[in-house]
Amino acid sequence: MDYSGILKRAWNVTWKHKILWFFGLFAGAMGGGGSSGGGGSSYSSGRTGTGSGNLPFGNEAQFQRFFEQSLPLIIALLVLLFLIGVVWWVLSVAARGGIVHLVNEAEENRPVRAGDGWRVGFSKWGRVFGIRFLTGLPIFLVIAVMVGVIVVTAIGGAAGTAASRGDSSGTAAAVISIVSGMCCFIFLFVVVLIVLGVVLSIISELAVRYAVLRDTRVMDSLRLGWADLRGKRGAFIMYLIQWGISIAYSIVLVIVALILIGPAVFLMIAGAWIPGVLLILVGLLVLMLPAAVYGTFYHAVWTVFFRRMTGLEPRAAAVIAGPGVSPSGGMYPPPPPSGAGTPPVPGAAPAPWESQAPASPGGPPADPWASANSLPDTPSPAMPEPAEPAQAPPGDTASGQG
């Protein structure tokens, strides 16, 4: 597998068809929660570091009064944000199927249209969602079990500590057992999460492409993706390459985010809330561009890899244009040049195609192109028709009758 060629081809598709960036923004937008969380932490740090005097309302009482009066507006904003989140999620699922289809169209040298991408994305929405849901469910269950084990261990440790309240050595032993047990459980579950995350992520990417490009159902797509991973067809190496690229991208993105959003944090700490918030919004809008490009490149890499792994890559015409090879892979003689059907000039040397094709018995020279690629309308002269049975002469018939 030519992994460097896959990366180059995916980047060429990403850069040539910029309409894919819009799909990549939705399909590859996986850091929106982190960005909003960063904004929330900067707000809290500015509030605690400067005291209540720097609040946009003179004191805590005025702030509480404003909160009570604006409660309907706050609820409406929260509902609006929830609806925006739902619409974004629906579009992100459709964009995953749409970008796979459009990258495949670009690889097939067909027009890349946004309408076709959304049409295919919404037509395959249920299958893409089913694949994402089934591959994410085991991770959710492992996290739920891990949280339950930690809670039960904490409750049991608290009960043991309360029982040995009068004994300091017993309390210390209980605390040590709780901490060691929780560390062992957390380490075990983290290892399980990492393994499950890698395996299910690879299966998910392959299964989505089977569902979109091969039109297979959810369970069949997952089964085929698992078979490809077990068959060591290069999917794991492709995942490691993508993982390294994502680390480099994250480092660059953090540096750019600090350059863009860092001054906004200082402005908010200094009390300039409105300029700080506006600068954060501008920074988030600027960061959407590299997120869209990276999301497009990520899905283009997996789609190009899938095409090469499953044999969907079309062979270039320059490679198959040699003599004796057809575009479909079959073998046939090359077509005769123009003028192959004209009568020969008396005394002239025979044409190359005439000298290569021996004459048929009792007829003109055979045409290798026509004989290999078409069926003659009339029987070949080399295959004489069966003779009809001879009829008796009239005299014999008369004599026989006499």
Protein Blocks (a to p, Z undefined) as FASTA:
>chain_A
ZZklmmmmmmmmmmmmmmlmmmmmmmmmmklmmmmmmmmmmmmmmmmmnojmlpcbfblm
lmmmmmmmmmmmmmmmmmmmmmmmmmmmmmmmmmmmmmmmmmmmmmnopacdfklmmmmm
mmmmmmmmmmmmmmmmmmmmmmmmmmmmmmmmmmmmmmmmmmmmmpmklmmmmmmmmmmm
mmmmmmmmmmmmmmmmmmmmmmmmmmmmmmmmnopafklmmmmmmmmmmnonopmmmmmm
mmmmmmmmmmmmmmmmmmmmmmmmmmmmnopamlmmmmmmmmmmmmmmmmmmmmmmmmmm
mmmmmmmmnopaccdfklmmpghiafkopacdddddehklpccdehiacdfklmmpccde
hiacddfklmmmcccfbdcfklccddddddddfklmmmmmZZ
